[in-house]
């Protein structure tokens, strides 16, 4: 009886099945908790992240300014047939689009590099961890599951840093900026446009 109890306790302690461990930790693995776990890997990428986020914000601001300038050109110059003003603002808008093109290139290059280096360090840490694990771990888990965790799951993190994070941050700034511009152009119409979006956000 005593030996069976000890054997059961040892089995509980030495449970290395990844699927069961994942099911038990599902409630704890929120978005912010995951980011906290990845924070040590991103410490050496602080400068690149700051520069990348600054290019994303710059790109979002420029994408907001260009439609405002186009609307101003139509109202102020095209309707009054002032072609000198149209040409002048066309050059300004062209310069803005060129700057937007360069900022898009740099943000993709910077964040892509951050993602690749982070995944490289993460996979190295996983490999070192696998070397320290006991044989029971490999007996309780299939080789295919381990390969999937090391390759496929870490590749998703690379896509997050190189694509999803840029789109997420950029879209937030565009939505906030668009709301501000709409309210500045016409406050009443802006409220009617923003209220449904706020209701959707709440619900």
Residue pairs with C-beta under 8 A, 6 or more apart in sequence:
14 136
15 21
15 140
16 133
16 134
16 136
16 137
16 140
16 141
17 140
17 141
18 141
18 145
18 146
18 149
19 145
38 118
38 122
38 157
41 118
41 121
41 122
41 125
42 49
42 114
42 118
45 114
45 117
45 118
48 110
48 113
48 114
49 114
51 110
52 107
52 110
52 111
52 114
52 166
53 169
55 103
55 106
55 107
55 110
56 107
56 166
56 169
56 170
56 173
57 169
57 173
58 99
58 103
59 100
59 103
59 104
59 107
59 170
60 170
60 173
60 174
60 177
61 173
61 177
62 96
62 99
62 100
62 103
63 100
63 174
64 174
64 177
64 178
64 181
65 96
66 93
66 96
66 97
66 100
68 181
68 185
69 89
69 92
69 93
69 96
70 93
71 185
72 89
73 85
73 86
73 89
73 90
73 93
76 82
76 85
77 83
77 85
77 86
77 89
78 86
107 166
108 162
108 166
111 161
111 162
111 165
111 166
112 161
112 162
114 161
114 162
115 157
115 158
115 159
115 160
115 161
115 162
116 158
116 162
118 157
118 158
118 161
119 154
119 155
119 157
119 158
122 154
122 157
123 150
123 154
126 149
126 150
126 154
127 150
130 146
138 146
175 197
179 190
179 194
179 197
182 189
182 190
182 193
182 194
183 190
183 191
183 194
184 190
